[in-house]
Amino acid sequence: MSSGKTIGPVRAWALAAGGMVGGGIYISLGVVIEAAGAWAWLSFAIAGLAALISAYSYGKLSNKFGRSGGAFEFLEKMDHPEVAGSLSWLLIIGYTLTISVYAYAFGHYVAHSFGGSEIIIRALALAIAILMIGLNLMGAGKLTGVEVLIVTGNLLILIVLAVMGMLDWNPAALSEGVADKPLSAAFIGAAVIFISYEGFQLLAYEYGDLVDPKKYFVPVLVSASIFVIGIYVAVTLGATMILGASGVVEGKEVALSNAAQQILGTPGLIAMTIAAAFATSAAINSTLFSTAKLAARITRDKELPEFWGHKNSNDIPDRAVIALGLTAGILAITGSLSSLVEAASLVFVATFGVVNYLCARTIADRSLIAWSGTALCAAIGAVLVYHLANSQPVPLMLLGTLILVSIFVRPTLLRNRAGQ
């Protein structure tokens, strides 16, 4: 009889790495150089260290409780249902923002390849969100075999770009045409692009489908995180060597396509467009699938209205898929790149901080590692709040309002609905 375990360690590793690289580097490179200047590579290393420790904490806690569900499940098992409910709402907000960022990137990269107008860009962003809604409703939300192929091709193209860029080593290009930034700016850069590392946690929702997770889950998450840190640092250095810092910032929505075209001509542009289109599409598809599953899961615990738990004939939370996908599509065509990236980053740095804290309190023999992650996430979060207060006060206020609603208003809403 089949055990029902379908994801082996190699496939799990590819999904963890692909979850991070799937859309992150395509939209974050220009944002981080804008914030950190020549220290952009260090920003990816700092954010990556926080993500690496968080991945370790996710793995240890998942093994301890033996359940799919990530941070929500950890808090439930530790008898913190109110905190679990609030965090689940924040995660749904964060994932919706993430999907919008990926749709934004898809629209820009695809339209750029044929000189599409702003209207075409927005139409493509909304279209890919709608297409992924349709695939999810048909039950194709988690095509792990296809995702592994996309991840492999995506990583190969990024590695080639990074290597070719670094072959023409020119440190002056790291700050060419942009304002000089102090070393401390690396922490601002790490804060604003934290979203680039969030994808590994989606694998925690598939824990029940992993082969021998007690043995493989922690090594898979840790090694994938280390690999992705290396990829991000190398691509940052390579692309900046090709375009110069100002060139990356000026075309930040399609920086990697510009770099590939600069060094390889039209074939490079085509290859990077295909890689970006497939990577962002797969990231939208899997994130939408996992977020809808999370919504349905917490609905069972009455942390969301019953509307979100409804399933279609394919056993898919159809209302959740449609609501989340359409919201993300609308955000993609109305929001700016920086505001979407930075708002989502704040949600995930808070989530990772909570998970590290839980691990520090629960896994005694590794508490020092987890406490270090807690402190690092807290520092990055503080820097990001300060940065947003100065540069993006409106998105910060909106996100702050949603956080307050999830913490203080959510229990009252759910109690009133239950009473009715």
C-alpha positions as CSV (number, residue, x, y, z in Angstrom):
1,M,0.0,0.0,0.0
2,S,1.3,3.5,-0.9
3,S,2.4,5.6,2.1
4,G,1.1,8.7,0.4
5,K,4.5,10.4,0.6
6,T,5.2,11.9,-2.8
7,I,8.0,14.4,-2.3
8,G,11.5,13.0,-1.9
9,P,14.5,15.0,-0.6
10,V,15.8,16.0,-4.0
11,R,12.4,17.3,-5.2
12,A,11.9,19.0,-1.8
13,W,15.2,20.7,-2.1
14,A,14.3,22.0,-5.5
15,L,11.0,23.3,-4.3
16,A,12.5,25.0,-1.3
17,A,15.2,26.7,-3.5
18,G,12.7,27.5,-6.2
19,G,10.2,28.9,-3.7
20,M,12.8,31.6,-2.8
21,V,14.3,32.2,-6.2
22,G,11.0,31.8,-8.0
23,G,10.3,35.5,-8.2
24,G,12.5,37.2,-5.5
25,I,15.6,38.1,-7.5
26,Y,13.7,39.3,-10.5
27,I,12.1,42.2,-8.7
28,S,14.4,42.9,-5.7
29,L,17.7,43.7,-7.3
30,G,17.0,47.3,-8.2
31,V,15.1,47.9,-5.0
32,V,18.1,46.7,-2.9
33,I,20.7,48.7,-4.8
34,E,18.5,51.8,-4.5
35,A,18.5,51.3,-0.7
36,A,22.0,50.0,-0.1
37,G,24.2,51.1,-3.0
38,A,27.5,49.2,-3.2
39,W,26.5,47.2,-0.2
40,A,23.6,45.4,-2.0
41,W,25.4,42.1,-2.0
42,L,25.8,42.3,1.8
43,S,22.1,43.1,2.2
44,F,21.3,39.8,0.5
45,A,23.8,38.1,2.8
46,I,22.3,39.6,6.0
47,A,18.7,38.9,5.0
48,G,19.9,35.4,4.0
49,L,21.4,34.7,7.3
50,A,18.1,35.6,9.0
51,A,16.3,33.3,6.5
52,L,18.8,30.5,7.1
53,I,18.3,30.5,10.8
54,S,14.6,30.7,10.3
55,A,14.6,27.8,7.9
56,Y,16.4,25.8,10.6
57,S,13.8,26.8,13.1
58,Y,11.0,25.9,10.7
59,G,12.5,22.5,10.2
60,K,13.1,21.7,13.8
61,L,9.6,22.7,14.8
62,S,8.0,20.9,11.9
63,N,9.8,17.7,13.0
64,K,8.8,18.2,16.6
65,F,5.1,18.5,15.9
66,G,5.1,16.3,12.8
67,R,2.4,18.3,11.1
68,S,1.9,20.4,8.0
69,G,0.9,24.0,8.6
70,G,4.0,26.0,9.4
71,A,3.8,28.9,12.0
72,F,0.0,28.5,12.5
73,E,0.4,24.9,13.4
74,F,3.3,25.6,15.7
75,L,1.3,28.1,17.7
76,E,-1.8,25.9,17.8
77,K,0.3,23.0,19.2
78,M,1.8,25.3,21.8
79,D,-1.7,26.4,23.0
80,H,-1.6,29.9,21.6
81,P,-4.7,29.8,19.4
82,E,-5.3,33.6,19.6
83,V,-1.8,34.4,18.5
84,A,-2.0,31.6,15.8
85,G,-5.2,33.2,14.4
86,S,-3.7,36.7,14.3
87,L,-0.5,35.4,12.6
88,S,-2.5,33.4,10.1
89,W,-4.3,36.6,9.0
90,L,-1.0,38.4,8.6
91,L,0.4,35.5,6.6
92,I,-2.5,35.6,4.2
93,I,-1.9,39.3,3.8
94,G,1.8,38.7,3.2
95,Y,1.2,35.9,0.7
96,T,-1.3,38.0,-1.2
97,L,1.2,40.8,-1.4
98,T,3.8,38.3,-2.5
99,I,1.6,37.0,-5.3
100,S,1.0,40.6,-6.4
101,V,4.8,41.2,-6.6
102,Y,5.2,38.1,-8.8
103,A,2.4,39.2,-11.1
104,Y,3.9,42.7,-11.3
105,A,7.3,41.1,-12.3
106,F,5.6,38.8,-14.8
107,G,3.9,41.7,-16.5
108,H,7.0,43.8,-16.7
109,Y,9.4,41.1,-17.9
110,V,7.1,39.8,-20.6
111,A,6.0,43.2,-21.9
112,H,9.6,44.4,-21.9
113,S,10.6,41.7,-24.4
114,F,8.3,43.2,-27.1
115,G,8.2,46.9,-26.0
116,G,4.7,46.6,-24.5
117,S,3.1,49.8,-23.1
118,E,2.1,50.4,-19.5
119,I,-1.4,49.2,-20.3
120,I,0.0,46.0,-21.7
121,I,2.1,45.5,-18.6
122,R,-0.9,45.8,-16.3
123,A,-3.1,43.7,-18.5
124,L,-0.4,40.9,-18.4
125,A,-0.1,41.2,-14.6
126,L,-3.9,40.8,-14.1
127,A,-4.1,38.1,-16.8
128,I,-1.4,35.8,-15.2
129,A,-3.2,36.2,-11.8
130,I,-6.5,35.1,-13.4
131,L,-4.8,32.2,-15.3
132,M,-3.3,30.9,-12.1
133,I,-6.7,31.1,-10.4
134,G,-8.1,28.9,-13.2
135,L,-5.3,26.4,-12.9
136,N,-5.8,26.2,-9.2
137,L,-9.5,25.7,-9.5
138,M,-8.9,22.8,-11.9
139,G,-6.6,21.2,-9.3
140,A,-3.3,22.0,-10.9
141,G,-2.1,24.2,-8.1
142,K,0.8,22.0,-7.0
143,L,2.6,20.5,-10.1
144,T,5.8,19.6,-8.3
145,G,7.4,17.8,-11.3
146,V,6.8,20.9,-13.5
147,E,8.0,23.2,-10.8
148,V,11.3,21.3,-10.4
149,L,12.0,21.6,-14.2
150,I,11.2,25.3,-14.0
151,V,13.5,25.8,-11.0
152,T,16.3,23.9,-12.7
153,G,16.2,26.0,-15.8
154,N,15.8,29.2,-13.8
155,L,18.8,28.5,-11.6
156,L,21.0,27.6,-14.6
157,I,20.2,30.9,-16.4
158,L,20.9,32.9,-13.3
159,I,24.2,31.1,-12.7
160,V,25.3,31.8,-16.2
161,L,24.4,35.5,-15.9
162,A,26.2,35.8,-12.6
163,V,29.4,34.1,-13.8
164,M,29.6,36.0,-17.1
165,G,29.1,39.3,-15.2
166,M,31.8,38.6,-12.6
167,L,34.3,37.5,-15.3
168,D,34.5,41.2,-16.1
169,W,35.3,42.2,-12.4
170,N,34.9,45.9,-11.8
171,P,34.2,46.9,-8.2
172,A,33.6,50.5,-9.2
173,A,30.4,49.4,-11.0
174,L,28.8,48.5,-7.6
175,S,28.4,52.2,-6.9
176,E,28.5,53.7,-10.4
177,G,26.0,56.5,-10.8
178,V,24.3,56.1,-7.4
179,A,24.7,58.0,-4.1
180,D,27.4,56.6,-1.8
181,K,25.9,54.7,1.1
182,P,27.4,53.8,4.4
183,L,27.9,50.2,5.5
184,S,24.8,50.6,7.7
185,A,22.7,50.9,4.6
186,A,23.2,47.1,4.1
187,F,20.7,46.6,6.9
188,I,18.2,48.8,5.2
189,G,18.7,46.8,2.0
190,A,18.3,43.5,3.9
191,A,15.0,44.8,5.4
192,V,13.4,46.0,2.2
193,I,14.1,42.8,0.2
194,F,13.3,40.3,2.9
195,I,10.5,39.0,0.8
196,S,13.1,37.4,-1.5
197,Y,13.7,34.6,1.0
198,E,10.1,33.8,2.2
199,G,9.4,31.0,-0.3
200,F,11.1,28.1,1.6
201,Q,8.3,28.2,4.3
202,L,5.7,27.1,1.7
203,L,7.3,23.6,2.0
204,A,6.2,23.5,5.6
205,Y,2.6,23.3,4.3
206,E,3.6,20.1,2.4
207,Y,5.3,18.4,5.4
208,G,2.8,15.6,5.3
209,D,3.8,14.7,1.7
210,L,7.5,14.5,2.4
211,V,9.4,11.3,2.3
212,D,11.1,10.7,5.7
213,P,10.9,14.3,6.8
214,K,12.4,13.7,10.3
215,K,15.6,12.8,8.5
216,Y,15.7,15.2,5.5
217,F,13.6,18.3,6.2
218,V,16.1,20.3,8.2
219,P,19.1,19.5,5.9
220,V,16.9,20.3,2.9
221,L,15.8,23.7,4.2
222,V,19.3,24.7,5.4
223,S,21.2,23.6,2.3
224,A,18.6,25.2,0.0
225,S,18.9,28.5,2.0
226,I,22.7,28.5,1.8
227,F,22.6,27.8,-1.9
228,V,20.1,30.6,-2.6
229,I,22.1,33.1,-0.5
230,G,25.1,32.3,-2.8
231,I,22.9,32.7,-5.9
232,Y,21.5,36.1,-4.8
233,V,25.0,37.5,-3.9
234,A,26.5,36.2,-7.2
235,V,23.6,37.6,-9.3
236,T,23.8,40.9,-7.5
237,L,27.5,41.2,-8.2
238,G,27.3,39.9,-11.8
239,A,24.3,42.0,-13.0
240,T,25.8,45.1,-11.4
241,M,29.1,44.5,-13.1
242,I,27.3,44.3,-16.4
243,L,24.9,47.3,-16.1
244,G,26.5,49.4,-13.3
245,A,24.5,50.3,-10.2
246,S,22.6,53.2,-11.9
247,G,21.7,50.9,-14.9
248,V,20.1,48.4,-12.5
249,V,18.2,51.1,-10.6
250,E,16.9,52.9,-13.7
251,G,15.5,49.6,-15.1
252,K,14.8,47.9,-11.8
253,E,11.5,46.3,-12.9
254,V,13.4,44.4,-15.6
255,A,17.0,44.6,-14.5
256,L,18.0,41.0,-15.2
257,S,16.6,41.1,-18.7
258,N,18.6,44.3,-19.4
259,A,21.7,42.6,-18.0
260,A,21.2,39.4,-20.1
261,Q,20.6,41.5,-23.2
262,Q,23.7,43.6,-22.6
263,I,26.0,40.6,-22.4
264,L,24.3,38.1,-24.8
265,G,22.1,40.2,-27.1
266,T,18.7,39.2,-28.2
267,P,19.2,35.5,-27.2
268,G,20.0,36.7,-23.7
269,L,16.8,38.8,-23.6
270,I,14.7,35.9,-24.8
271,A,16.2,33.4,-22.4
272,M,15.8,35.7,-19.4
273,T,12.2,36.6,-20.4
274,I,11.3,32.9,-20.6
275,A,13.0,32.2,-17.3
276,A,11.3,35.1,-15.5
277,A,7.9,34.3,-17.0
278,F,8.0,30.6,-16.0
279,A,9.6,31.3,-12.6
280,T,7.1,34.0,-11.6
281,S,4.1,32.0,-12.9
282,A,5.2,28.9,-11.0
283,A,5.7,31.1,-7.9
284,I,2.2,32.6,-8.2
285,N,0.7,29.2,-8.8
286,S,2.3,27.5,-5.8
287,T,1.9,30.5,-3.4
288,L,-1.8,30.8,-4.3
289,F,-2.3,27.1,-3.8
290,S,-0.6,27.1,-0.4
291,T,-2.3,30.3,0.8
292,A,-5.7,28.9,-0.1
293,K,-4.9,25.7,1.8
294,L,-3.9,27.8,4.8
295,A,-7.1,29.7,4.6
296,A,-9.1,26.5,4.5
297,R,-7.1,25.0,7.3
298,I,-7.7,27.9,9.7
299,T,-11.3,28.1,8.7
300,R,-11.7,24.6,10.3
301,D,-10.5,26.1,13.5
302,K,-13.0,29.0,13.1
303,E,-10.3,31.6,12.6
304,L,-11.9,32.7,9.4
305,P,-15.6,32.8,8.3
306,E,-16.9,29.6,6.7
307,F,-16.9,31.3,3.3
308,W,-13.2,30.7,3.0
309,G,-13.4,26.9,3.7
310,H,-15.8,26.1,0.8
311,K,-14.3,23.6,-1.7
312,N,-15.2,22.7,-5.3
313,S,-15.5,19.3,-6.9
314,N,-11.7,19.1,-7.2
315,D,-11.4,19.5,-3.4
316,I,-9.9,23.0,-3.9
317,P,-10.8,26.0,-1.6
318,D,-12.4,27.8,-4.6
319,R,-13.6,30.9,-2.9
320,A,-10.3,31.4,-1.2
321,V,-8.4,30.9,-4.5
322,I,-10.6,33.4,-6.3
323,A,-10.6,36.1,-3.6
324,L,-6.9,35.9,-3.0
325,G,-5.9,35.8,-6.7
326,L,-8.1,38.7,-7.7
327,T,-6.9,40.8,-4.7
328,A,-3.3,40.1,-5.7
329,G,-4.0,40.9,-9.3
330,I,-5.6,44.3,-8.4
331,L,-2.7,45.1,-6.2
332,A,-0.3,44.3,-9.0
333,I,-1.8,46.8,-11.3
334,T,-2.3,49.6,-8.8
335,G,0.7,49.4,-6.4
336,S,4.3,50.4,-6.9
337,L,7.1,47.9,-6.8
338,S,8.9,49.3,-3.7
339,S,5.7,49.6,-1.7
340,L,4.6,46.0,-2.5
341,V,8.0,44.5,-1.8
342,E,8.6,46.4,1.5
343,A,5.1,45.8,2.9
344,A,5.4,42.0,2.2
345,S,8.9,42.0,3.7
346,L,7.6,43.4,7.0
347,V,5.0,40.6,7.3
348,F,7.6,37.9,6.7
349,V,10.3,39.3,8.9
350,A,7.7,39.4,11.7
351,T,6.7,35.8,11.0
352,F,10.3,34.5,10.9
353,G,11.0,36.3,14.2
354,V,8.0,34.6,15.8
355,V,9.1,31.1,14.6
356,N,12.6,31.6,15.8
357,Y,11.2,32.7,19.2
358,L,9.1,29.6,19.3
359,C,12.0,27.4,18.4
360,A,14.2,29.0,21.1
361,R,11.6,28.4,23.7
362,T,10.9,24.8,22.6
363,I,14.1,23.2,21.2
364,A,16.4,23.5,24.2
365,D,19.5,22.0,22.6
366,R,19.6,24.6,19.7
367,S,18.2,27.6,21.5
368,L,21.2,29.8,20.9
369,I,20.8,29.5,17.2
370,A,17.1,30.3,17.4
371,W,17.6,33.2,19.8
372,S,20.2,34.7,17.4
373,G,17.6,34.5,14.6
374,T,15.0,36.1,16.8
375,A,17.3,39.0,17.6
376,L,18.4,39.4,13.9
377,C,14.8,39.4,12.7
378,A,13.8,41.9,15.4
379,A,16.7,44.2,14.3
380,I,15.8,43.9,10.6
381,G,12.1,44.5,11.4
382,A,12.9,47.7,13.4
383,V,15.1,49.0,10.5
384,L,12.3,48.3,8.1
385,V,9.6,50.1,10.1
386,Y,11.9,53.1,10.4
387,H,12.6,53.1,6.7
388,L,8.9,52.7,5.8
389,A,8.0,55.6,8.2
390,N,10.3,57.8,6.3
391,S,9.8,56.6,2.7
392,Q,6.5,54.8,2.5
393,P,4.3,56.2,5.3
394,V,0.9,55.4,3.6
395,P,1.6,51.7,3.0
396,L,3.0,51.4,6.5
397,M,-0.1,52.9,8.0
398,L,-2.3,50.6,5.9
399,L,-0.3,47.6,6.9
400,G,-0.3,48.7,10.5
401,T,-4.1,49.0,10.4
402,L,-4.4,45.5,9.0
403,I,-2.1,44.2,11.8
404,L,-4.2,45.9,14.5
405,V,-7.4,44.5,12.9
406,S,-5.9,41.0,12.9
407,I,-4.9,41.3,16.6
408,F,-7.7,43.2,18.2
409,V,-10.7,43.3,15.9
410,R,-10.5,39.7,14.5
411,P,-11.6,38.0,17.7
412,T,-14.7,40.2,18.1
413,L,-15.7,39.7,14.4
414,L,-15.4,35.9,14.8
415,R,-17.3,35.9,18.1
416,N,-20.1,38.0,16.6
417,R,-20.3,35.8,13.5
418,A,-20.4,32.6,15.7
419,G,-23.2,34.1,17.8
420,Q,-25.2,34.8,14.7
